[in-house]
């Protein structure tokens, strides 16, 4: 019984601290996801690009290209994007993603070079599948938040 009673004040203190931590966590506001919509200036009419910047500003994600590309000599319309995300460092996202990640001759390759501000973004985008002869070629775009 002595051990139980000596633990009660410590348990009560932990219960109070736990409740305070929960209240502080609930009160902390979270930043919203920033969504961008862009137009492509050197592609086919109506080509567009969409993406999000994570609430912490460190990831460009949900990149989606909607437009035309050449595939085995034919012009095809598609809406597609990678499942992965690009790192954002100092307001810039630059790199490529291959899907599947291991690559291979029929892997989709997504490449972006973007400068991102609070309400606007601009850069280049390319999507291709080498072995199938599918390519958007290098596209220039500008975007705004929506």
C-alpha positions in Angstrom: 0.0 0.0 0.0 2.8 2.4 0.7 4.1 2.0 -2.9 0.7 2.7 -4.4 0.2 5.9 -2.4 3.6 7.2 -3.2 2.8 6.7 -6.9 -0.5 8.5 -6.8 0.9 12.1 -6.8 3.2 11.2 -9.7 0.3 9.7 -11.7 -1.8 12.7 -11.0 0.9 15.0 -12.3 1.4 13.0 -15.4 -2.4 13.0 -16.1 -2.4 16.8 -15.8 0.6 17.2 -18.0 -0.9 14.9 -20.6 -4.1 16.9 -20.8 -2.2 20.2 -21.1 -0.2 18.8 -24.0 -3.3 17.7 -25.8 -4.9 21.2 -25.3 -1.8 22.9 -26.7 -1.6 20.6 -29.7 -5.2 21.2 -30.6 -4.7 24.9 -30.4 -1.8 25.0 -32.8 -3.0 26.1 -36.3 -1.9 24.1 -39.3 -0.9 25.8 -42.6 -3.1 25.1 -45.6 -1.9 23.2 -48.6 -1.1 25.7 -51.5 -2.6 24.6 -54.8 -1.2 26.0 -58.1 -2.7 25.9 -61.6 -0.5 26.7 -64.6 -0.7 27.3 -68.3 2.0 26.0 -70.7 3.2 28.6 -73.1 5.0 26.4 -75.7 2.8 23.3 -75.9 -0.6 22.6 -77.4 -3.5 24.9 -76.7 -5.1 24.0 -73.4 -2.1 22.1 -71.9 -1.9 22.7 -68.2 0.0 21.8 -65.1 -1.3 21.4 -61.5 0.5 20.8 -58.2 0.4 21.4 -54.5 3.0 22.7 -52.0 2.9 20.9 -48.7 1.8 22.9 -45.6 5.5 23.0 -44.4 6.6 24.2 -47.8 9.1 21.4 -48.3 7.4 19.3 -51.0 5.9 19.8 -54.4 3.4 17.0 -54.7 0.3 15.8 -56.6 1.9 17.1 -59.9 -0.5 16.6 -62.7 0.0 17.3 -66.4 -3.1 17.6 -68.5 -2.5 17.9 -72.2 -0.9 16.5 -75.4 2.3 14.6 -76.0 3.8 12.7 -78.8 3.8 8.9 -78.4 5.2 6.6 -81.1 4.7 9.3 -83.7 1.1 10.1 -82.7 -0.3 13.0 -80.8 -2.2 11.8 -77.7 -4.1 13.6 -74.9 -3.4 12.5 -71.4 -3.9 13.5 -67.7 -1.1 12.0 -65.6 1.4 12.7 -62.9 3.9 10.9 -60.6 2.9 9.4 -57.2 6.1 10.8 -55.6 7.0 14.3 -54.6 9.8 16.7 -55.3 11.8 18.5 -52.6 11.4 22.2 -52.3 14.5 24.1 -51.1 14.7 27.8 -51.0 11.6 28.2 -53.1 12.9 25.9 -55.8 12.0 22.4 -56.9 14.3 20.7 -59.3 14.8 17.1 -60.2 13.2 14.0 -61.8 11.1 11.0 -60.7 11.0 7.7 -62.4 8.0 5.4 -61.9 8.5 2.7 -61.1 11.3 4.0 -59.0 13.7 1.3 -60.2 13.5 2.8 -63.7 13.7 0.5 -66.7 13.2 1.2 -70.3 9.4 1.6 -70.0 9.5 3.7 -66.8 7.7 7.0 -66.8 10.1 9.9 -66.2 8.8 13.3 -64.8 11.2 16.2 -64.7 10.6 19.6 -63.2 12.5 22.8 -62.6 10.4 25.3 -60.7 10.7 28.6 -58.9 7.9 28.9 -56.4 6.7 32.0 -54.5 3.7 32.5 -52.2 1.2 33.0 -55.0 3.0 32.3 -58.3 5.4 29.8 -59.8 7.2 29.3 -63.1 9.5 26.8 -64.7 9.9 23.9 -67.0 8.3 20.4 -67.2 9.1 17.3 -69.2 7.5 13.9 -69.1 8.6 10.9 -71.2 8.8 7.1 -71.6 12.1 6.5 -73.5 11.5 3.0 -74.9 8.0 3.7 -76.1 8.9 7.0 -77.9 6.5 9.1 -75.7 7.6 12.7 -74.8 6.1 16.1 -74.0 9.5 17.6 -74.7 10.6 20.6 -72.6 7.5 22.7 -71.7 7.6 26.2 -70.2 4.8 27.1 -67.7 3.6 29.8 -65.3 1.2 29.2 -62.5 -0.8 31.0 -59.8 -2.5 29.8 -56.6 -6.2 29.0 -56.6 
